[in-house]
Amino acid sequence: MKKRLFLLLSIAITHCSINANADNSAITIEPLADHPNIINGLFECLYKHMLQKYDPNHDEVKKRYKPFLETHLQKKDVPLGLVALKNGLPIGLCCLRKKPVSTDDKCSWFKNHPDVFPWIAGLFIVPEHRRKGIAKKLILKTIEQAKKLNYEKVYLFTEKSSTEYEIYIKNGCTEFDTAECLTSDTKKQSILLSIMEKKV
């Protein structure tokens, strides 16, 4: 998946050197709320695989991101997280949130549509385990959780030009709007997002 600085990805991983050739038979999807002890590990893997490329100040980033991850330690309301576990080790996470991005100033669409939620966001799979169907399992489980919370739809977004766009369309998502968002605080570069919805 393409990296987006403006997203606050909630990532679950404590062990980053899992055998990539192992099968997926032992993978389970469980609430992050059942595994609060992995929060530190989640942040460290997120930082290793993505955040340090944008901000080398580990301690400052941790001050911002770790509390954000901790807000997802619940089951009966948003935000919540679902973690993919393989043989008891976390290898990915997907979140259900009321607000999908970190700051409204980078994408005014979200600020102007506060009633559009919940959002599927923060989807990440540790690189060794991508392209194995784990992301799809996480998304389906997250949709199931939204239904349990009595939501009629879930929302998500992706870059209009990305391969994920076609995947979401093929899996029943419908585009109902687009939005232009900045990719960073310092560089005035923007990307076009597809705003999508799916009935649960």
NORPEMO-V78586 format. One record per helix or strand of 3 or more residues. SS is the DSSP state (H for helix, E for strand). FROM is the first residue (numbers start at 1). TO is the last residue. If there is no record, write none. Layout:
<<SS:FROM:TO> <SS:FROM:TO>>
This chain:
<<E:27:31> <H:32:34> <H:36:49> <H:51:53> <H:58:70> <E:80:86> <E:89:97> <H:104:106> <H:108:112> <E:119:125> <H:127:129> <H:134:148> <E:153:159> <H:163:170> <E:174:182> <E:190:199>>
